[in-house]
Amino acid sequence: MDWRIPRIAALVLLASSLGGCIGDGGGESAVGTATVTLTWVAPTHRADGSAVALSDISGYRLYYGPTPDHLPHVVEIEGQDTTTYELELPVGSVYFRISAMESDGTEGMKTEALAHRL
């Protein structure tokens, strides 16, 4: 039986906004970057159809990169209650995938790639 947590139910791009300032080390955005906010819904069932409790999820793993097959950047997001994450990225095309992490360290199935142009 496959006990891994299945794909997260949804990965939705909530918002993106372009920064227009040159960074000076004071926290301002550099020209050519955009802030992207991603949000998702935690899975409720395993691949075998059995229910998964929120307490079984330790966090999420977000993958992103320039093509759907090349996602070299990985962010570990802690907490089962976390369902939103914000990134500042260079302007251009970017692809995202996300997976849930079980409390024993097992990674669930990744979502399909989501494309977005910043």
Buried (B, 14 or more C-beta within 10 A) or exposed (E): EEEBBBBBEBBEBEEBEEBEEEEEEEEEBEEBBBBBBBBBEBBEEBBEEEEBEEEBBBBBBBBBBBEEEEBEBEEEBEEBEEBEBEBEBEBEEBBBBBBBBBEEEEEBBBBEBBEBEB
